[in-house]
Structure formats: C-alpha cells, structure tokens
Amino acid sequence: MKTYLQKMGKSLMLPVATLPIAALFTGIGYWIDPTGWGGNNILAAFLIQAGKAILDNLGILFAVGLALGMSKDRDGASALSGLVAFLVPMKLINTDSVATFMGIQADQVDIAFSAINNGNVFIGILAGLVAAAMYNRFSKVQLPMALSFFSGKRLVPIMSAAFMLVCSAALIFIWPPIYGALVAFGKMISGMGPIGAGLYGFFNRLLIPTGMHHALNNVFWFDLAGINDIGNFWNNVGVKGVTGMYQAGFFPVMMFGLPAGALAIYQCARPEKKRVTASLMLAAAFASFFTGVTEPLEFSFMFVAFPLYVVHALLTGISMFIAATFQWTAGFNFSAGFIDFFLSLRVPIANKPWMLLVLGLVMAVIYYLAFMFVIKTFNLMTPGREEGDVQEEEDEGKIATGSNKFTAKAEKIIEGLGGIGNVASIDNCATRLRLVVNDMSKVDEGKIKAAGVPGLRKIDGKNIHVIVGTEVQFVADEIVKIKYT
C-alpha cells in the first residue's frame, strides 16, 4: 500500500505542475479587477478565464495524469482511458441526468449532485486509478477473431467505461447520504463558536482529497444554513468580530504556514534532488501566498506523506480556532491569499485583520518545525526524499556515448536481471531505475554493473534499484520498449 500511494503521489506531480501558472493567471486578473472579476477590464477577464480553464477542470487533469502515471508502461492509451473513465460519471451523475433517471425536475434533485463537475477531484482520482488498473490488466488481452479489432489497448477504454458505469450507478445512491451527513455535521458544529470554526478548518482540509469539502463550505460560506459568511462579510452585514470567522483563520495558513511547510519539505530533500524540489516548492508556495491556491503544494505531499497532511489539517483547525477566539476577521472572494487579504482591509466589518499577519508569522514557525519533525521522525517520502544514495549526483553522467547506448545498456541490465521475463514492473526517479522482479535469486549484480552503471541496491525480496544517472529516463524507456513490444 505504501508503494502504491508513493507511486500515486508521484503520478499526481504531472497535473499538479500545471496549477501554479493557473493560480498566477487568476490572481493577477483578480488583482486588476477585484470587484468585477473581469467584468470591468478585458485583460483581467482574459487572465481569469485562462486560469479557470485549468482550475475548473482539476478532475480531468487528475484523471488523465493518474491514469498515465499509474499504468505499467505509461502509454498514451492509458491517458485516453483516464479521460473516458472520467467522462462517464460526469454525464451519468450530474443534476440533469439524475433528474431524468428519477423522473423529476432538475430543481428537485439532491443538492449533493451539484458537486459533480469537471473540477471534482475525487471523481478524477477514482477515474484515473480505475483506468490505470484496466490498462495494466487488459492492455495485452487477445479477444476471439471476430472481436480482435478491440483487443489489447483498444479494449482498455471500453473496460474503463464499463467499470465506471458500475461506479456511477453506485454513486447515485452513495453520494447523497455522505454529502448530507457532512452538511448535517457542519450545521451541528456551526453553533459551537470558535471550537466549531476550528473543527470546520480541520475537516475542510481533511476532506479535500475526496472533494467533499464543498459540503461543509456550503454550510459556512453560503446561505445553506443561514450563515452566509462570505456574502455577509463583503456586504458588510452582521456582527463585527463574528462575520468572517469561518474565513479568517485560513489566511495565516495559506499566506504563511504552507509556504513555511514548503521550505521544510525543500530542506528535507536529498542533496541531489534539492534543485528539482526547490522549483516545485517555490512555485507552489508563491501560489499559496499570493492567490491562496494551495492545491499545487497540498497535492505534492497529500498521498506520499498523508500523516503530514493530517498535521496540516490539524494546524489549519488551530489557526481557525485562534482567529475566531480573538475575533480577528477578514474575508475572501476567491481564496485566502494576499490579494484577498489586502482587499478585505477596506471592508468596515473586518476586525483587527492585521493581527492575522502576526498569527501568520507564528503559524509559519509552527508549520516549519512541525513539518521538519514529522518528515524526519517518520521518514516520510515528501518530494525530493525518494530513496536514493547521496553518491548518485557524483555518479551522474558516467554513461558512455553512442547512438545506441541506451538500448545496449538496457539489454545488459535486463540480462543481469535474469531476463525480461523476470522483470515484473519498471519505473524510474531522477537518477535510478526502480524495478520489481519476480525472482531475486536470478539477479546477477556483476552483469548489471558490467553495463556501466554506478551501482545498484536491493531493497527487499522483490524490489531493486539500479543507479544510472540523469539519463535514466532513456534507459527506462528502452527497457519498457523491450518488455512491452
């Protein structure tokens, strides 16, 4: 399970890498036109819509990215299957379709189905994992002659669609009770004052991987339960120090806490991987601070280091509780980044908003220390901490040159692994091959080293890492080509 989640987290890096630029586009557009959101400025409208083209379609991005990354040979057919697997529930369990199935009007459909859209992360993750599993299982299946056209990779989208058809049918019955339970929970804690705000912050973050955090958001931010915290704040309606209490505590986390956590993740990275980790963390931290878009940072460690994500959720709840207790309030239209914080200073009902900056500095220290402690104590595989030897960087580039060097090296490595039939799984990180073999006794370390690799490491009875260097991707591609073609 741990290896599966680590591979899942790595696969998410492809779609997550697109989010910082989307956050930047949207943030600049909102900065230019904070009231009209593009209605008063064509440049703002252009930038906001460009950013929303990505941010409003997170489900699609995750479905395609996960399907590609989790498939055994990262073939394009798996990505197509991920898209197919996502489109099926999008069509089957949206409000209009459910109304048709039940023979009722669209406005009579359970509000839970309004959360089924292209941005639904849970559906995207489910679709991506299903498509990858279907690809790994059916991409080599040979059908009878009459159906042979649909054999192999052409069968994968069909099986993905069929499996998601069943999942969609189940979600029609499962989704509303879960959504309703979360709404009921939100209504219950809404009367608990600062403690309720803290619980809301904790569960808001904790539910993000499932996409069900919107159920709680509807209770506190909008008019589902009569709170309407966002609308009342920007309309300057309510009680000073109370209105905005379900928003204020997010500012210290998104502007200060998470960027400090990103610094800790960078500093915990292995020396040879700090450069790559720095680029990801810097972009994600900037997006979090400036625009309040936290997905690039949160999804970078959400699955590979879930205990750390729980710590993040807990600290978010603490920040919400402290801000609500002292009645420090501010609000946001888009998210709790610098742009919205600056704009909320002009709203009269905001109460001591500058104190949120003080709280933010405190949360930054707490986040940094907590992340450093948890990552190192539990040896969590946050970005840049994937298993690897410190000598890898020194050994990079020691591969001989030549037009067929990668093919020749791959063939020699395969021979040392006991033949291509003994290779069960092929993956790679920045500098090494990550291989799973069926029988470790067949592995000949001498033959592998004779291929000119700097070294290798047997992880356990099935897993072996072969250090290649920065050109590892080309060697991995050749091994994949030999095994699957």
N, C-alpha and C positions, 0 to 999 in steps of 0.2 A: 504493500500500500504506500509506504514511504517513497519508494522509487517511482511509483505511478504518479503521485502528487508532485514530485520533483519534475518529472517529465511534463506534466500538465502545466506547472508554473513556467517552465522554460518555453513551452509552446505558446503561452499567452504573451510572451515578450514581443512577438511579431505584431499582433494587433495593438498591444499597449504602446508600442513605439510610435504609433500614429497619433496618439492622443495629445501630447504636449503642443504640437503645432495647431491642432484644433482648438485647444484651450486658449492659445495665444491669439488666434484669429478672433474668437468670440470675445475675449477680454478686451482687446483693443477696440473692437466695434462697439462694445457696451460702454467703454470709456468715452468714445467720441459722442455717443448718443445715449446717455443713461436713462432718459425718460421715454424716448420713443422706440428704442431698440431697433433703430434703422428707419423708423417712420419719418424722421426729420433730417436724415443725412444718408445720401446714397452710398457713400464709402462705408459707413457703419453697417448699413444693410447688407452690402456685399460681403464684408468680413464676417458678420454674424452668421449669415446663411452658409458661408464657406465652412465655418467651424461646426455649425449644426449638421452639415452634411455627414460629418464623422460622428459627432457626439450623439446624434439622434439615431444612429444605426450601430450602436455598440453590439447588439445581439448578433447582427450579421457578421461583423468583424470577428467576434469571438467564435462563432460557429465555423467560419472558414479557417481562421488561424489555428484553432484547436484540432480540427479535422486534419489539416495538413501536418501539424507538428506531432500529433499522436499516432499518425499512420506509420507503418513499419518502414516504408521507403520514401516517404514524403513526396509521393506522386501527385500530380495535379488533379487526377481523378478523385482523390480523397477530398480536396478542397471543393470541387464541384458537388460532391456528395454532401459536404457540410452545408452548402448553400441550399440544396434540395431539402435536407433534413430540417433546416430552419424554416423554409417557406411553407412547409406542410402545416405545422401548428399555427403559424401566422394567419393562414387562411381559415383554418378549421375552428379556432377558438377565439376569434375576435368577436366583438359585440354583435355585429350584423349577422355573422354566421350562426352564432348561438341562438339569436332571436329566430332565425329561420328554422333551426332544428327543433326549437321548443314551441314554435307556432305563436310567438308573442311579438309585441312591438319592441324596437331597439331600446326605448327608454325604460322598459320593464326588465331588462337583463341585469343580472347582478353586477354591481359596480366593479367587482373583482376583475372582470374580463376587460375592463378599460386599461388595465396594466399590461395587456398582451399587445405589444407593438414591437417595431424594429429595434427599439432600444432595450428590450428586455434581456438582461444579462443571463438570467437563469435559463431561459429557453435557448439562448445562444450557446451556453456551455453544454447543456444537455444535448443539443443537436450536434455540436462538434464532437463530443465524446461518442455518441451513437454512430456518427458517420465514420469515425476512425476505427471503431470496433467492427463495423460492417466491412470496411476496406480490408482490414487485417484478416478477417475471416473469409471473405468471398472473392477477393481480387484474383485468385488463381483457380476458382471453381470452373470446371468444364461441364456445360449442360449438354443434354442429348442433341443430336444433329439438327433436329427440327427447330431447336431454340438456341443453336450455337452462336447466333449473332449477339445474343445477350450474355455470353459467357464472360468470365474474367472481370475486368474493370468496369465493363458496361453493366454488370449485374449490381455493382455496389450502390449507385444512386437509387436503383429500384428497391433494393433491400432497405436502404436508409429511409426512403419514403414510406415503405410498408411498416417499419418499426415505429417511426414517428406518428403514423396513423393510429397505432395502438396507444402510444403515449398520449396523443392528443385526446383520444376518447376518454382515457383515464383522468386527464387533467380537467376535463369538463366537470367531473364530479368531485375531484380532489381540491382543485384550486379555490373555489368559493369558500368552503369551510375553513381552510387555512387562512385565507385573506380575512374572513370575517372574525376569526379568533384573534388575529393581530389587531384588528380595529377595536374589538371589544377590550383587549388588553390596553390599548392606547387610551381609550375612554376611561378605564379604571384608574390608570396612573396619572391622568390629567388633573385629578383632584388632590394630588399628593404634594403640590407645591414644588420646592427645589428638589426634593427627592424624586418626584415624578419627572422633572426635567433631566435629572441625572440618568434615570432609568431609560428615558427616551433616547438620550445621546448614546448610551451603551448599546441598546438594541438597534438603533438606526445604523450604526457601523457594522454590527454583527450580522445584520440581515442583508447587507449589500451584495454578498456573493449569490444570494438567492433571488435578488430583485424584489423581494417582498418588503423592503424598507419603505416603499411607497405607501403601503397600507398605514404605517404609523405616521408618515408625513402628512397624509390626508387628514388625520385626526388633529394634529397640532398646527400645521401651517395653514390649512384651509378651513372651510366652514362646515366640515362634516359633523363636528361635534360642538359647533358654536364658538370655537377658539379663534380661528382665522388669524393666527399670529402674524403672518406676512402681510396680509391685506390691511389689518388694523394698524400695524406699525407704519406703513407707508401712507396711510390715510390719516395718521396722527390721531387715532381713536383708541380709547382705553385708559388704563391706569399707568402713569409714569413709573418705571421700575418693574412693571409686570409684563406689559405688552412688549414682546421681543425676547422674552425669557427662553423661548424654545428655538432661538436662533443665535443669541449672543455667544454662548459657550463654544460654538463651532469656530469662531474667529481665532481664538488663541491656538486651537489645534491646527487649523488649516494654514494659518499665516506663520506660525512659529513651531508648533510641536512636530508636525510631519516633516518639514524641512530639516529640523534638527535630527529626526529619526533617519532621514536620508543621509545626513552626514555620518551618523553612526554606522549605517549599512556600508557606506563607502570605506570608512576606516577599518571595518572588519573584513573587507575583501582581501583576497590573496594578493600579494605584491604584483604578480604577473597579470592580474586581472583588474587592477585599480583603474587603468585608463578607460577601459570599456565601461566599468561600473560608474565611473565619475560622469561620463557623458549622459548616461541614463538618469542617474540621481539628480544631476544638476538641472536637466530639463524638467524632470518631474517635480522637483522642489520649487522651481520657479513657477510652474503652472499652479501648484497648490497655493503658494503665497500670493501671487498676483491675481489669479482668477478664482481660486477656490475649487478648481477641478482637481480632485485627488485620485481619480482612477489610475493615472499613469504610475503613481507611487504605490498605492494600495495593492493593485493587482500584481505588482512586481514581487511582493512577498506574501500575498494572501494565501496562496496554496503551498508554496515551497516552505513556508515557515508560519503555519497557521497559529501556533501558540503566541507568536509575536503579534499577529493580527488581533488576537483576543486581548492582549495587553493594550494595544492601540484603542480598541473599543472601550476598555475599562477606563483608560485615561481620558477619552472623549467624554464619558459619563461624568467623571470627576470634574472636568472643566465646565461642563454644563451645570453641574450642581453648585460649584463655587460661584459662577456668574449669577445664577438665579438667587442664591442665598444673599449675596450682597447687592442684588438688584442692579447690576451693571448690564445695560441693554444696548443693543444695536440690531440692525436688521439687514436683510439682503433680498434682492430681487432674483439674482442669478445664483450665487453661492458665496460662502463666507471667505472671500479673498479681499485683498487690499482695495480693489476697486469699489466693492460694495461697502466696505467699512468707511472709506473716505466719503462716499455719497451719503451714508446714513448719519454722518455727523451733522448734516443740515436739517435733520428731522427733529422737531422740538421734543417729541416724546422719548427720544433716546436719552438714557440716564447714565451719566458718568462713563461714556463709552471709552474714554482714554484709559480707564482702569483695565480694560480688556487687553491693552497693549502690555501693561505691567504683568497681568496674568499670563499673557503670551510668552513673555520672557522667562517666567517661572516654569511654564509648561515646556519650553524649549530645553531647559536644563534637565527637567524630569524625563522628557522623551529621550534625550541623548543618553543619559545614564541608564535608563531602563532598557533601551534597545541594546546598548553595549553589553549590559549584564546578561540579558536573556539570550542574545545571539551567542555570546562566548560560553556561557554556562551550559547551555543545552546544545551547543554546536549546530545551530540552525543553518540550513543551506540558503541563506539570503543571496541575492545577486552578487556574484563575484566570489562566493565561498564554495563553489562546487569542488568536489575532491580533485586534487592535483598537487603535484610536487613543486616545491619552490624552485627546483632546478629547471623547470620547464622553460622559463624565459631565457635562461642561459643556453639551453639546448635548441632554441628555435633556429630555423634556417640552416640546419646541418644536412639537409637533403641534397643529393646530387642533382644536377640539372640534366635536361634532356627532354625531347618531345614526348616520349612515352614513359617518363619517370614515374608518374603516379600509377599507371597501370602495372608496371613492373613491381613497384613497391607493394601495391595491393595484392598482387599474385603471391609474392613471397610471404607476406603477412598471413594470407589465407592458408598457405601451405603450413606455416608454423602453428596455425590454429587447429590443425587437424583436418583441413579440407573445408570447402564451403558448406558441406552438409552438416558440419559440427557447429556452424555459426547460426544461432537462433535469432539474434537481434543485433542491429547495427545503429549506433548513434555516435555523436561526437560533441565535444565542447570546443573551446577556443584553441586548444593545442593537443588534444588527445582523442583517440578512438575509445568509445565506451561500448564494449562488446559483451554479449551474453552467449555462452557456449553450452552445448548440450552435455559434453563430457570433458571436464577439465583435464583428465588424465591424458587426453590426446594432444594437449597443447605442448609444443616444443619451444621453450623460451629461446634456445640457441638459434633456431631457424628464424624466429621473429626478429631477434636482434641482428641477425645477418642481413635483414632487409635495410639496415642502416638507420633504424630508429634509435633514439637516445636511451630508451628504457621502457619497461613495462611494469605493471603492478597487478597481481592477482588480488581481487577484493574479497572474494569468497569462493564457494564451490562452483559458481556459475558465471560470475562477473569478472571481467579482466579489462584493464585499461592499458592501451598502447600509446606511449608518448610519441608524437610525430613532430609537432611544431605548428607554426601558424598556417601551414599549407594542409592541415589535417582535413579540411572540408573536401579537397580534391581527391585525397586518398579514400575518404569515406564514400564519396560518390562512385569511385571505381569499384569498391567492394560491393556496394549496393547494386551496381550495374551487373557485376558478375553473378550475384546471387539471384537477382530477380528477372534477368533477361535470358 
